[in-house]
Amino acid sequence: MLIPRKRIITSVVLAGSLWWGSAAWPSEALPPPAEEMRAAETPAAVEQAPSLPVQAELSFPPPNAAGIALRVREEREVAPGVLYRVVDGINREGQPLVVHVLEADLTNPLVEPRPVVAAGGVGSRESLAGMAGRYGAVAAINGGFFSSANGLSLPVGNLMVDGQVLASSPIRRPSVGITSGKELLFGYFDAALEVELPAEDLAWPVGRVNRPLGGKQPVLYTPEWGTNTGTPAGTVELLAEAGEDGQGRVAGISREGNSPIPPGGFVLVFPDAADLPENVKTGEWVRVKQTYHRLWEGVEHLLTGGPLLVEEGRPVLQAEAEGFTGTTLGRNPRTAVGRTPEARVLMVVVDGRQPGYSAGVTLEELAYLVADLGAQEAVGLDGGGSSQMLIGGEVANRPSETSLRTVNTGFVILSQIPVYLDGRRLFFDVPPRLIEGRTMVPVRAIFESLGAEVTWQEETRQVRATAGGREVRLTVDDPRAEVDGVATTLDVPATWIDGRVLVPLRFVGEALGARVTWRSDPPMVEIESPRGREVGVTGLRPAVRVEDIHLYARGDAAEAEEAVYSPLPDPRHQRVVAEWLESSTTAHPNFLSPLPGGGILAVLNGHTGPSVVELDRQGQVVWSYGPVQANSAQRLPNGNTLITESGAPGEPLIPRVVEVNPQGEVVWSYWPGTRADAPRYAERLPGGDTLITTPTRVLQVNQRRQVFWEYGEGFLNAVQATRLSNGNVLVVDQGIRGGARVLEVDAAGQVVWQYGDGTYGGEINQLRRPTAAVRMENGNTVIADVGSGRLLEVDLRGKLVRVTGFDEVLSALPVMNRWYARPLADGGVILSLSFTSGRSTILQVDGRSVRSYLDGEWLFTESLPVTEGEEVLVPAREFAHALGAEVHWDSTTRTLTLVGTSTVVAVLGEVEAYLDGQPLQLAVAPRLSGGQALVPLAMLTGATGAEAAWDAETLTITIKKPAESGLAAPAQP
């Protein structure tokens, strides 16, 4: 039976339209086999369901996997090598979108991307036009996220400009970096920053740069923070003034707080006075050293954004894994930055929150959209009311707020001749330009940079500059000038452009005794003033050490620790029963299928060497197929392998399902018809048919490539469909707005069972990013949810009956991304991970997990208890709530207080606590994990009077409320 698809298929494009979309096939791509084309064109395979206005249906190509169709409305060059486009779009719901796209060619020697910061420093905000104007930018978008509190607006994550660290704090979000060679880098930037005192053989790890005090590590303050540290009295502070060769000298030690920050220097503030020895002497050399992974080698500028949107040309859907929640995931104005395979910067702003004009996009829709626009790598930046794009100093998009929001940082494109004075880069609101073969610069800016005093006479249009006893006079449009009363002739007269007077740079420099040199490769102008090159290098342009370090945030996100990675996890985590290692840092396992005999079939995706590989128990490759960007792979009983090729940018360009023999020869294939139907999963059925999952529908295709059954009712991002023994189909749909679900569909297309997104019985949806599901012999369904790090077992009534976590197994590893998880028949799970080093691994974890019972009923909690040796720690807030207690947290002192019938006070990381003011010794120290406070049972029993028992053999917690509490046990979900 054919079930009509609820999606739009468009087949006619207006002549002359420029557009992107899944129907646009490069001329060099091989066409699908004729038999596939005929199958795709038969009524049984394609049934149109138009729902858009006729004009939109005729004008737009087929939508991408997120249901967005795009068409270029306007295109113009704003500077050599810099192209601006306005793109119209329509999303799956038929709502309009307006997208602003800027591409800048980095092979053009004058085109330069860089982050910019508000004029008041890292804690302030400014209009984007003000920031871009100071640099003479030809285009600009808003920068990264910022948090505002206590009068400060601080960038979230890391910020580096011209090699100087302006702000840092550990957070698991991606950054965009720019090297000195204008190469764009994307990924997670982890860095270790420390201050060294070589004479004393001392080094202090820096916890944060230009942030309020917090945590146990010293905080570093630079002039970008302000004139003073703003710290309270009693703090111990080391003051360093600018020295030579990137080093500084100790200028003094203060215990008064609120120390002045030396110009060009820094202040290191110690939370613990004992960390600074008494014998540190004034005048000693001191320097800052930064260590980061060699993948970031040469980085000069860096801006943290989020989430990661595109990797190796493929959309990445991990906003929730990076901590984005709630309305942030919904449709909003958005900003993103990326790069194309052709070394072009891609800047994207999507207007939103304006019904009838532009609806905005979700973060997952943004990932598909930016990939469709040609991004090879991309990250999101701040959105909502901050989303802005400026072209030539004018706002090009339509921001969602009535007045333009001020922002903390921006990302700009320059197209100008760089000018350096004594090694320091100069920027001008009207950039230098070539006129009749001469480099012209704004006269006031260049004179003042050379220490001259400048006056302007409007009546005579004359400029007068004086410095060091010398006087220069010149007039707009007059080639004559005077230097100390002596007449001279300019090659090109002073010229009025955009409100500024521009004059030949060489004349300006030499008139004040400076030496001007023109460099042609790359183009630049160097000026050496009479006072010579100034060496005042700040301590914060650090010495850099590049190596394979592995940094990660353990517990409190405010504290980054260095982890020494060994191939196997921490010995305490005995639940890991197998590991397959993949040493490559250029591809990660994105799909896993276990094989008989202990091997595994893995799909490796990445920009180098994407392939399907078979790994033996020792992690050695015994078979491979590629290069191919694939989504899934299954070993068939005949020894062949069934592979879904994604059709992502890169070879092959056609999404298809192929059956490959052991020699790597394609013996069968099926092409779904468009890139919007790029297959995500496929399985061979016993009768020889193939069940194919695409983002929007499930197809059953026979060996002759004929589609005779399909279902696509409301799918947004289906990733797996499997045929059950009863003939029904079990489908995993990740959704694109958090509406993930797993459902069972019968042959008539009726949903007979569902969990998630409106679960039967009205339970709360516990799914975040499910990747696979299996039906067990007892009729229950086990769902692997990589977003929450757990397996969920659901019965035939849609009722959650068991939760097994695997996230706690990973707590000893520097995990950057969880890519895929697959439940096993024995209750365990296999999962793929990548670390902060860029390496990847595949783990098999057993099915054991701590279970909790309160008054005989299973106690469900979002965060799972974890074991530590023979002890157990439980999520404080959820367990305390179930027992009628309150939890209070003080982030400054890192103190946790439980208040019930009694009061228990403890400090994270310490085993000494207090029960109603009396000492209480804990077996293990409370700690943070994933933003949740975990505490030993003794804290809960002490605060509530409840009885609790922990059985380490069966991994069971049994809690009994005090009889007088009168509180009913919480309902089982």
C-alpha positions, 0 to 999 in steps of 0.5 A: 500500500502506498502511503503519500509522502508529506513533503514537497517535490518540485520539478520546474525551475524558472529560466535564469534562476540561480539556486542551490538545492538537491536537484543541482547535479554537477556536470561531471557526476555520473548519472544514475543507471537508467533503470534507477531513473525509470524506477524513481520516475514511476508513480509508485515511487514518486507522488507529489503533494504540493502545498506551497504557492505556485510561484514558490513551487516553480521557483525553488529546487527540491529541499535539502534534508532539513526541508529547506529550498533555496534560491538566489535573489540578488548577487553583487561584488562588494570588493575584489574577491568578496561576493554578497548574495541574498538568498530566499528560502522556504522551510518544510512548513512553507514559511519564508526565509531570507538568508544573507551570504557573503563569500570572501576569497582568501587567495586574494592577497588583500582579503583578510578575515579577523575577529574584532572586539568592542572598544571598551575591552573584553567586558564591554559592548559596542555596535557592530558598525562601530567595531567594523568602522574602526577597521575599515571593514568591507563586511562584518557579522556579529561574533560569539556568544557573551554573558552579561552580569554585574555590568560586564559583557564577557565573551563565552569561551576563548578569544585571541587577537593577533596572538594575544589571549584576550579571554579564556574559560574552559567550555566544550564549544567549537571555535573558528581560528585564523592562522598567520597564513589566513587558513581557517581552522574549526574545532574544539580549542583546548589550551593550557596557559601558565605563567612561568618564573624561570629564576624560581623554577616556578609555573602556575597554571592559569584557570581563566583570563580576564574573568571574575575570580572563581575556582582554585587556579589563578586568574590572569588580567590584562589591559583588555580587562581595564585599568584595574583588576577589580578584585577584593582586598586580601587577594594576593596579586603578582604584577608584571610589566612589559619586558623584552622578547615576549617576557615581562618583569615582576613589578611587585606583589600586592595584597590590597586587591584591585591592583592597577594593570601595568600597560602592556603587562598583566596581573596574576591573581591567586585565590590561595595566598600559599600558591605564591612563595614569599621569596619572589623578587621584584625585577625577576623575569616572568613569561606566559606560555600557552600549550595547545594541540598541533592541529591549531599550529600557527593560529593568530586569531580565535573566536569561540562560537557554537554549535559545530554545524558542518564537518567535512561537508556534512551537517553535524547535529550536536547542539544539545551535546554542547549545552544548547537547550530550550528556546535556543534550539527553536527557530530564531535569527542565526549567524554562522561562519565557515569555509568552503573547499576553495579557500573561501570564507563563508559568512551566513546570517538568517533573518528570523522572528518576522512572520511573513518575511523570514521565520528563522531556523533551528540550529539543526536546520542551520547545519543543513542550510550552511552545508547546502551553501557549500561549507566544508567546515562551519560553526554557529555564532551568537544569534537572535537579536544579535544576528547582523550583517554589515556590507560597506558599513550599512546593515544588510539584513533585517535584525529582529529587534527594533533597535540594533543590539550592541555586541561584544565581538564581531567577525569582519572581512578587510580588503586593504593594504596592510600598514605596519608602524614599528611592527604594529599593525595600523587600522583606519576607518577609511582603509588605504587604497591605491590611486594612480599607483600610490598608496593613499592613507587617511592623513589624520590617522597616520600623522597621529600614529607618528605622534603628530598633532593634527588640525583641520581648517574647513574653510581652506580645506587645509591640513596642518600637522606638527611633531618634533618641531616639524610642520607639514601643511597640505590642501585637498585637491592641491598637489602642492605641500609645505614641509617646514615652510619648504614647498614640495609637490605630491605625486598624487594630491590630497583627496577627500574620500568618505569623509577623510583626507587621504594623502600619499603614504610615502610623503607623510612618513618621510615628511616626519622623518620616518622610513617607508618600505613597500613590500609586494609579496604579500602586499604591505607597507612598513614604516619605521619611525624616528624613535625606532621599533618599540619592543613593548611586548605584553606578557600575554603574547605568549610563548607557544608550545604545540604538542599532542595534549589532551585537555578536558573539563572534569566536573566544574566547567570552570576548571580544565585539567590535563589528562594523560590518555592511555588506550583503555579507560580508567581501571575503575570502570570495569564495564568496558569489555572491548575496545577497537582503536582507530589512530587516525585523527582525520576520520571518526566512526559514525556508524557501527555494526558488530560482526560474528567472531568479535569484529566490527564494521565501522563507517569512518567519516572525515575529510581524509580517507572516509571509508567503510572498514572491518576491524578485528578484535585488535582494531586492525583493518581487515577489509575496507571500501572507499573513499566514500562518505557513508551513513551506514554499512551492514554485512549480508549473509552472502558476505557482501556489504550493504552501504548507504552512500550519503551524497555529501560534498565529495565523492560520490556526489550521488546518494545511493544504496550499494551492495559491494562484494569483498573485492569492492565491486558494486553488484547492486545499487539504488538511487532514491532520486534527490540529495534530499533523500540521501539514505541514512540506513539500509537493511536487506530483508529475508526475501531479498528486498531492501528497506531504506531509511531516508530523513523523510521516509522509509522505502521498501525496494525490490531487486529490480529497484521498484518501490512498492511500499513507503511511509513518511508521515511527519518524519523530520530526521529519520536515521534507522528503520528495521523490519520486526518479526511481526512484519511491522517497521520500527523507525528511529526519528531524531527530529530537528527541533528536539521532537525525537521519537521511536515508533512502530508502523504497520503495513497499512501505515498506522502507528501502533506504538510510539515513544517520545514526542507525545508518548502514550500515557503522557509521559515526559519525553526522555529522548535527546538524540537516539541513534538506534533501537532494537526490539527484544524477545520480551517485546520491550524496545531498547533505545540507544540515546547518544544525546543523554548517554543512556539506554532506555528500555520501553515496554509495549505500553510505551512505559519506561521500565529501565534506564542504563547509563554509559556516560559515567563510563566515559568520565575518565576519558577526554571525550569531545564528541559522542558520535553513535551508540547501538544497543546489543542483545545482551543489554550492553552497548557499542559506541564511538567517541572522539577525544580532544586530541582528535583521535577516535575509539570504539568501545563495547560497554556491558549492560550493568548500571546502578538502579535505585528504589525508594520505598520499593518503587524504582526511582527514575532520575535524569542523572544516574548514580555513579560508582567510585570504588566500593561507594556510590554517588547520587545526583543530589538535587533529584534524590533530595527532591524525592526525599523532601529536602532542598539543595543550595549551591554556592559557586563562589565557595563551591559549597553544597548544602542539603536542608531537610530535617537536618542540615548537611554542608559539604565542599566539593572535592573534600570528604570533611562535611558538617551535620547540623554543625558537627563534623561528618566524615564522608567515604568519598568526596562530593563532586560535579559531573556534567553540571550535576552535583553528585553526593554520597548517600551519607549526605542524604540520610543525614539531611533527611533521616532516611535509611539507605543501603548500597549493594555494590555486588548487585549495583542496587540502592535501596532507600526507605523514607522515615515513617513520620515524613508523610511523603508519598513515593514519587510515581514511576515514569 
